[in-house]
Amino acid sequence: MSARNLAWTAAALGVLVHGHRELMAGLRRRAAPPMKHFEPPSVTVIRPIRGLDVDARENVRALLELDYPGEWEVLFVFDSEDDPAFLPTREEVAARPTRAKRVELIVAGEPPAGMTGKLNAMQVGVACSRCQLLAFSDSDTRPSPGVLTALVGALLEDRETGATFAPIYAAADAPLAGDVGYGLLVNAWYGASVACTAEPDGSLPFIMGQLMVFRRQALEAIGGVGCAVGQFVDDMYLGRRLYLAGWKNRVVHAPLRVVTGQLGLGAFLRIFRRWILFSEAGIPGTFARPHWVRGAVSWLSWGALVTAAARRAWGPALLSAVPIGFSVWSQLRLQRACHGPEVAPRHYWVPAVLPLLGAGVAVSARLSREVDWRGRGYRLDAKARLGEAQPARASV
């Protein structure tokens, strides 16, 4: 066992420990503020839906069970009444009591060229809305009763805040390997970076829009949601436009669950690739840097491990495995700190190889600019904007 092996292991561990401590410090530095009393403005919650999500009925119920103290309405927006989620949603709306003043199912039709189906649904929902504030909710999320109140309360704390959004965590009731990978990506990677990048008041130069609330005047200042026509990632683009126009985007403390399940490794890799493409549309480089560093250390560690094992040099092989083990522990620890679930020991191999998969997925995203999303195929240009539309494909 050479001094060079020991020096490499020490350097790799030093880099990983520094990155972990930096991310954990970001998670700890923003204490949740006490909820302040406010006069609740009315809110329209718009939920675009395409395809049947995992536990779709439960997600609809959760949205209808929000306990927002003011007047609010819910608009479920579909491309067509033939969507497999249309009938279950209608049945849940008919069967569930809700404090919402108005609940409607709206058919938006096929999106025009240069627009995603989600953005088209958002525009149609805005045109049908009647309330002071606008909220957009992804169909694969399950909000807790008080999350909308927390979002609106933070929005009203100062006049400079144009939008608020909820930090997300992904969880599956019976996870497969793909669910574990997606959970780590959302919880340990994205969630920790959001907390580390945000200013003390939660301000960020972008939005991740699984549940976001806007002032109408802020949206009007940037041309409405329609300003994102031609963009693949509407929420990040809207957040960037708000930031450049002098408004603040703020992440709150109330977490929001993204419901996953039945996700195999192949399906997860397609989602991972889509997230890489999403990140090209406005996330600053500092946001992802700790994870690219972890990826580089993991590649080098795995390379050293495989080389040492091939030579039957078990001492150096054991040393090379130490940074890999720390990376696994770090991801599991960050996942729990970001509200994510425990990972079963049988799935510990997933965080071990996830940084390796990230590099391969990133290369794939650079070589091919075609991506599937909610049953539609899109071709993106070099800046992750919409190119020529592709024929519809099976939903993922």
C-alpha positions in Angstrom: 0.0 0.0 0.0 1.9 3.1 -1.3 2.0 6.6 0.0 0.5 7.7 -3.3 -2.6 5.5 -2.6 -3.0 7.0 0.9 -2.6 10.5 -0.5 -5.2 10.0 -3.2 -7.7 8.6 -0.7 -7.1 11.5 1.7 -7.5 14.1 -1.0 -10.7 12.4 -2.4 -12.2 12.2 1.1 -11.3 15.8 1.8 -13.1 17.0 -1.3 -16.2 15.0 -0.6 -16.3 16.0 3.1 -16.0 19.7 2.2 -18.8 19.4 -0.3 -21.1 17.5 2.1 -20.5 20.0 4.9 -21.2 22.9 2.5 -24.5 21.4 1.5 -25.6 20.5 5.0 -24.7 24.0 6.1 -27.0 25.3 3.5 -29.8 23.1 4.8 -29.3 24.3 8.4 -28.8 28.0 7.9 -32.5 28.9 7.1 -34.6 28.4 10.2 -38.4 28.3 9.4 -39.9 31.6 10.3 -43.1 31.8 12.4 -46.2 32.1 10.3 -47.4 35.7 10.2 -51.0 36.7 10.1 -52.1 38.1 6.7 -55.4 39.0 5.0 -55.7 36.1 2.5 -56.2 37.2 -1.1 -58.1 34.8 -3.4 -56.1 32.2 -5.3 -56.7 30.2 -8.5 -54.8 26.9 -8.4 -54.3 25.6 -12.0 -53.2 21.9 -12.4 -52.3 20.8 -15.9 -52.8 17.0 -16.3 -51.7 14.7 -19.0 -51.7 10.9 -18.4 -52.4 8.9 -15.3 -49.8 9.6 -12.6 -49.0 7.1 -9.8 -51.7 7.3 -7.1 -53.4 10.0 -9.2 -56.7 9.9 -7.2 -54.8 10.5 -4.0 -53.0 13.5 -5.5 -56.3 15.0 -6.6 -57.8 14.5 -3.1 -54.8 16.2 -1.5 -55.3 19.3 -3.7 -59.0 19.5 -2.8 -58.2 19.1 0.9 -56.0 22.3 1.1 -57.0 24.4 4.1 -56.3 27.8 2.6 -58.2 30.3 4.8 -59.2 32.6 1.9 -61.2 32.2 -1.2 -59.7 29.7 -3.7 -60.6 27.8 -6.8 -59.1 24.8 -8.6 -58.9 24.3 -12.3 -57.9 20.9 -13.7 -56.8 21.4 -17.3 -56.6 18.5 -19.8 -55.7 18.2 -23.5 -58.8 16.1 -24.0 -61.6 14.3 -22.3 -60.0 11.1 -23.6 -57.1 11.5 -21.3 -56.9 8.5 -18.9 -56.9 10.8 -15.9 -60.0 12.8 -16.9 -62.6 10.4 -15.6 -60.9 9.6 -12.3 -60.4 13.3 -11.6 -64.0 14.0 -12.4 -65.1 11.2 -10.0 -62.9 12.5 -7.2 -64.2 16.1 -7.6 -67.8 14.8 -7.5 -67.1 12.7 -4.4 -64.9 14.9 -2.3 -66.0 17.8 -0.1 -63.7 20.8 -0.5 -63.4 24.3 0.8 -62.6 25.5 -2.7 -65.3 27.9 -4.0 -65.1 26.6 -7.5 -63.7 23.4 -9.0 -63.8 22.8 -12.8 -62.3 20.4 -15.3 -61.3 22.3 -18.5 -60.2 20.9 -21.9 -57.4 23.0 -23.5 -57.0 21.0 -26.7 -53.7 20.3 -28.4 -50.9 22.9 -27.9 -50.0 25.1 -30.9 -46.6 24.8 -32.5 -43.7 26.0 -30.3 -45.5 25.4 -27.0 -45.4 22.5 -24.6 -48.7 20.9 -23.5 -48.1 22.1 -20.0 -47.6 25.7 -21.0 -50.7 25.6 -23.2 -52.7 24.3 -20.2 -51.3 27.0 -18.0 -52.4 29.7 -20.5 -55.9 28.3 -20.8 -56.1 28.0 -17.0 -55.1 31.7 -16.5 -57.7 32.8 -19.1 -60.4 31.0 -17.0 -59.1 32.1 -13.6 -61.1 34.6 -11.4 -58.8 35.1 -8.4 -56.2 37.6 -7.4 -53.2 35.3 -7.2 -52.2 32.5 -9.6 -50.9 29.1 -8.5 -49.7 26.2 -10.7 -49.6 22.7 -9.4 -48.0 19.6 -11.0 -50.2 16.6 -11.2 -47.7 14.2 -9.7 -47.5 16.2 -6.4 -49.4 15.6 -3.2 -49.6 18.9 -1.2 -50.0 19.0 2.6 -53.0 21.0 3.7 -51.1 24.1 4.8 -48.6 24.4 1.9 -50.7 27.0 -0.1 -51.1 29.1 3.0 -47.3 29.1 3.5 -46.7 30.0 -0.1 -49.1 32.9 -0.1 -47.9 34.1 3.3 -44.3 34.3 2.1 -45.4 36.0 -1.1 -47.0 38.8 0.9 -44.1 39.4 3.2 -42.7 42.1 1.0 -43.7 43.9 -2.2 -40.6 42.7 -4.1 -41.5 39.0 -4.1 -43.2 38.1 -7.3 -43.3 34.3 -6.9 -42.9 31.7 -4.2 -42.4 27.9 -4.6 -42.3 24.9 -2.4 -39.2 22.7 -1.9 -39.9 19.2 -3.2 -39.0 15.7 -2.0 -39.7 12.5 -3.9 -41.0 9.4 -2.2 -42.5 6.1 -3.3 -44.5 3.8 -1.1 -42.9 0.6 -2.6 -39.7 1.9 -4.3 -37.9 0.1 -7.1 -34.3 1.0 -8.0 -35.5 3.8 -10.4 -37.6 5.3 -7.6 -34.6 5.3 -5.3 -32.5 7.0 -8.0 -35.1 9.6 -8.7 -35.5 10.2 -4.9 -31.8 10.8 -4.5 -31.7 13.1 -7.5 -34.6 15.2 -6.2 -33.8 15.0 -2.5 -30.0 14.7 -2.0 -28.9 16.5 -5.2 -31.5 19.1 -6.1 -33.0 19.8 -2.7 -29.7 20.3 -1.0 -28.4 22.6 -3.8 -31.6 24.7 -3.6 -31.0 25.3 0.1 -27.3 26.0 -0.4 -27.9 28.4 -3.3 -30.8 30.4 -1.8 -30.3 33.7 -0.1 -31.2 34.0 3.6 -34.8 35.0 2.7 -35.1 32.1 0.2 -34.5 34.2 -2.9 -33.2 32.4 -6.0 -32.7 33.5 -9.7 -35.0 30.7 -10.9 -38.1 28.7 -10.0 -38.8 25.0 -9.9 -42.5 24.9 -10.4 -44.0 21.8 -9.0 -46.1 24.2 -6.9 -45.6 27.9 -7.4 -47.7 31.0 -6.6 -47.5 34.3 -8.6 -48.6 37.9 -8.2 -50.6 38.8 -11.3 -48.7 42.1 -11.6 -45.4 40.2 -11.6 -46.5 37.9 -14.4 -47.9 40.9 -16.3 -44.6 42.7 -16.0 -42.9 39.9 -18.0 -45.7 39.4 -20.5 -47.6 36.6 -18.7 -47.0 32.9 -18.9 -47.1 33.3 -22.6 -43.6 34.8 -22.6 -42.3 31.3 -22.2 -43.6 30.2 -25.7 -40.7 28.4 -27.4 -39.2 27.3 -24.1 -39.0 23.7 -23.0 -38.7 24.5 -19.3 -41.4 27.1 -18.6 -41.0 27.5 -14.8 -37.2 28.2 -14.9 -37.7 30.6 -17.7 -40.5 32.5 -15.9 -38.4 32.6 -12.8 -35.4 34.0 -14.7 -37.6 36.6 -16.4 -39.0 37.7 -13.0 -35.5 37.9 -11.5 -34.2 40.1 -14.4 -37.3 42.3 -14.1 -36.4 43.0 -10.4 -38.8 40.6 -8.7 -37.8 38.0 -6.2 -38.4 34.2 -6.5 -38.5 32.7 -3.0 -38.5 29.1 -1.9 -40.5 28.5 1.3 -40.0 25.9 4.1 -43.1 23.9 3.7 -42.1 20.7 1.7 -44.1 19.2 -1.2 -44.1 15.5 -2.0 -43.6 14.3 -5.5 -45.2 10.9 -5.7 -43.3 8.2 -7.5 -43.6 4.5 -7.9 -43.2 1.6 -10.3 -40.1 3.3 -11.8 -37.6 1.0 -13.3 -34.0 1.9 -13.9 -34.4 2.6 -17.6 -37.4 4.9 -17.0 -35.4 6.8 -14.3 -32.4 7.3 -16.7 -34.8 8.9 -19.2 -36.0 11.2 -16.4 -32.5 11.9 -15.3 -31.6 12.9 -18.9 -34.6 15.2 -19.0 -33.5 16.9 -15.8 -30.0 17.5 -17.3 -31.7 19.2 -20.2 -33.9 21.2 -17.8 -30.8 22.4 -16.0 -29.6 24.1 -19.2 -32.5 26.5 -19.1 -31.5 28.8 -16.3 -29.8 27.0 -13.3 -26.5 28.8 -12.5 -23.3 26.7 -12.6 -22.7 27.1 -8.9 -25.9 25.2 -8.3 -24.7 21.9 -9.7 -20.9 22.3 -9.0 -20.8 20.2 -5.8 -22.4 17.3 -7.6 -20.1 17.4 -10.6 -17.2 17.4 -8.2 -18.7 14.3 -6.5 -19.1 12.7 -9.9 -15.5 13.4 -10.8 -14.2 11.9 -7.6 -16.5 8.9 -8.0 -15.2 8.2 -11.5 -11.6 8.4 -10.3 -12.4 6.2 -7.3 -14.2 3.6 -9.3 -11.4 3.6 -11.9 -8.8 3.1 -9.2 -10.9 0.4 -7.5 -11.4 -1.6 -10.8 -7.7 -1.3 -11.6 -6.5 -2.4 -8.2 -8.9 -5.3 -8.2 -7.8 -6.4 -11.6 -4.2 -6.5 -10.2 -5.4 -8.3 -7.0 -4.0 -5.4 -5.1 -6.6 -5.6 -2.3 -5.1 -2.9 0.0 -5.3 -0.2 -2.7 -8.7 -1.5 -3.7 -10.0 -1.1 -0.2 -8.6 2.4 0.0 -10.2 3.3 -3.4 -13.6 2.1 -2.0 -13.5 4.5 1.0 -14.5 7.6 -1.0 -17.2 5.6 -2.7 -18.6 4.6 0.6 -18.5 8.1 1.9 -20.3 9.4 -1.2 -23.1 6.8 -0.5 -23.4 7.9 3.1 -23.4 11.5 2.2 -26.2 11.1 -0.3 -28.3 9.1 2.1 -27.7 11.7 4.8 -28.7 14.6 2.5 -31.8 12.7 1.4 -33.0 12.4 5.0 -32.2 16.1 5.7 -34.4 17.0 2.7 -37.5 15.1 4.0 -36.7 12.1 1.8 -37.4 8.5 2.9 -35.0 5.9 4.2 -33.2 3.8 1.6 -33.2 0.1 2.1 -29.8 -1.6 2.3 -30.6 -3.6 -0.9 -30.6 -0.3 -2.8 -27.3 1.1 -1.5 -25.8 0.3 -4.8 -27.9 3.1 -6.4 -26.1 6.0 -4.7 -22.8 4.3 -5.3 -23.3 4.3 -9.1 -25.5 7.4 -9.4 -22.6 9.9 -10.0 -21.3 7.5 -12.7 -24.7 7.4 -14.4 -24.9 11.2 -14.2 -21.9 11.6 -16.5 -23.2 9.2 -19.0 -26.6 10.9 -19.0 -25.0 14.3 -19.5 -23.1 13.0 -22.5 -26.3 11.6 -23.9 -28.0 14.9 -23.5 -25.3 16.6 -25.5 -25.2 14.1 -28.3 -29.0 13.9 -28.8 -31.4 16.8 -28.3 -34.6 14.8 -28.5 -36.5 14.2 -25.4 -39.9 12.7 -24.4 -42.1 14.4 -21.9 -45.7 13.5 -20.9 -46.3 11.5 -24.1 -44.9 14.1 -26.5 -41.5 14.2 -28.2 -39.5 17.4 -28.5 -36.3 18.4 -30.3 -34.3 21.0 -28.4 -31.8 23.5 -29.7 -28.4 24.1 -28.1 -30.0 26.4 -25.4 -32.7 23.9 -24.5 -35.4 25.7 -26.3 -38.1 24.0 -28.4 -37.2 23.1 -31.9 -39.3 21.1 -34.3 -42.1 19.1 -32.7 -41.9 15.3 -32.8 -44.8 12.8 -33.1 -46.5 11.8 -29.9 -45.1 8.9 -28.0 -46.0 6.7 -25.1 -46.1 8.6 -21.8 -43.2 8.2 -19.4 
